[in-house]
Amino acid sequence: MAQANNTDSPLDCLIVGGGPAGLTAAIYLGRFLRSARVIDAGKSRASLIPTSHNYPGFPEGISGNELLTRLRLQACRYGATINQGIVEKLEHDAKDMFIAHYDGQTLAARTLLLATGSADIEPALPDFDNAIRRGFLRHCPICDGYEVQGQKVGIFGMGDNGVKEALFIRRYTDDLTLMTLGNGDKLNEQQCKLLYEANIKLIEDPISEVQVSGKQIIGLKVKDGQALLFDTLYSMLGCMVLSGIATQLGARCDESGNLIVSHNMETSVAGLFAAGDVVHGLSQICVAAAHAAIAATAIHHRLS
Ligand SMILES: Cc1cc2nc3c(=O)[nH]c(=O)nc-3n(C[C@H](O)[C@H](O)[C@H](O)COP(=O)(O)OP(=O)(O)OC[C@H]3O[C@@H](n4cnc5c(N)ncnc54)[C@H](O)[C@@H]3O)c2cc1C
């Protein structure tokens, strides 16, 4: 039988997700003297960042895990509680209270902030996680395109989006190959022309393996076994937005699955706020923190 927290004194805010967005909101709410609890499944995309060089205030860069540790410490300093767990279901009861079900327990809260982020869609290739953690395999040229200047770069991408990302990265290197992995439709004439004009190579065959070897990463082509050497690979196959538990509650999302929010980060369900990658596909720590600051302040005013 599920256990409940003391529903006579519900939390001011329950925060689902303990990445940069959720933890920043916890810091703000703690400093507004609000009771806030974070439930986190522990899979922040930030934990995959070997070193971020575009997060302001850290001129030498900071690893994602170091940043998360600092944010957790700061949130706890101001009274937030952080629990490991997966929120499986949310309800909104007749008393206008949010009820969250997680790991056989229930929690009641007067407001709720969804900061569940998104998950990268990865190709099914061995050794992929290792390559990400070692910084050979990247996902975000906005974050780290600067670091691949002059390198030999490969991109996994498809369709218009693959072409768009390749043209973006072309700014940083003239040795660039787009690989469509043999998935989906072949690129059309216009897409191929854009690549040709920008001097971007195209490989449309499937790739069987990704191996990290020494300082280089190798993508092996399936068809002829030819080894392709790259300094850096970008996997740009898109993201799955983790907005499901909010949409089940009636929150509206756009065609990409991002939650639609008002200027103060409130979803279409009153009292349910959202911040970070679950709201916007730009996927930046700065953006997540800014969303969280706006949402936490609006939550504080709503509770007043
Ligand atoms: C390899 C890589 C490199 C990157 N480099 C940079 C960079 O240099 N600079 C930059 O600005 N950005 C970078 N990013 C993007 C950045 O990591 C994200 O924009 C940022 O982490 C978004 O924060 P968030 O809090 O919205 O989501 P996340 O950090 O993803 O956190 C969401 C949290 O919610 C949890 N969660 C999800 N569902 C549930 C549930 N039902 N119950 C409980 N918990 C749940 C998840 O497990 C996770 O811990 C990078 C991303 C990747 C993958």
The ligand as an ORCA input file, in Angstrom:
! r2SCAN-3c Opt
* xyz 0 1
  C      26.943     15.191    -23.864
  C      26.226     16.504    -23.542
  C      26.979     17.687    -23.446
  C      26.346     18.889    -23.135
  N      27.111     20.013    -23.006
  C      26.540     21.164    -22.619
  C      27.316     22.355    -22.421
  O      28.540     22.336    -22.564
  N      26.677     23.487    -22.082
  C      25.309     23.554    -21.903
  O      24.790     24.619    -21.588
  N      24.545     22.439    -22.062
  C      25.123     21.263    -22.406
  N      24.350     20.142    -22.586
  C      22.892     20.242    -22.368
  C      22.541     20.257    -20.863
  O      23.080     19.101    -20.263
  C      21.043     20.303    -20.677
  O      20.512     21.420    -21.369
  C      20.677     20.427    -19.194
  O      21.150     19.305    -18.473
  C      19.159     20.532    -19.042
  O      18.831     20.575    -17.685
  P      17.415     20.027    -17.169
  O      17.454     20.211    -15.690
  O      16.321     20.618    -17.954
  O      17.406     18.477    -17.548
  P      18.401     17.318    -17.078
  O      19.729     17.868    -16.715
  O      18.377     16.263    -18.131
  O      17.745     16.763    -15.735
  C      16.486     16.142    -15.739
  C      16.429     15.201    -14.539
  O      15.088     14.756    -14.348
  C      15.119     13.363    -14.072
  N      13.812     12.769    -14.387
  C      13.237     12.577    -15.604
  N      12.019     12.010    -15.472
  C      11.836     11.842    -14.133
  C      10.769     11.306    -13.345
  N       9.632     10.847    -13.915
  N      10.902     11.272    -11.999
  C      12.034     11.759    -11.400
  N      13.065     12.288    -12.093
  C      12.959     12.331    -13.438
  C      16.240     12.845    -14.954
  O      16.670     11.552    -14.543
  C      17.286     13.938    -14.745
  O      18.094     13.692    -13.622
  C      24.936     18.918    -22.918
  C      24.196     17.742    -23.027
  C      24.830     16.546    -23.331
  C      24.018     15.276    -23.426
*
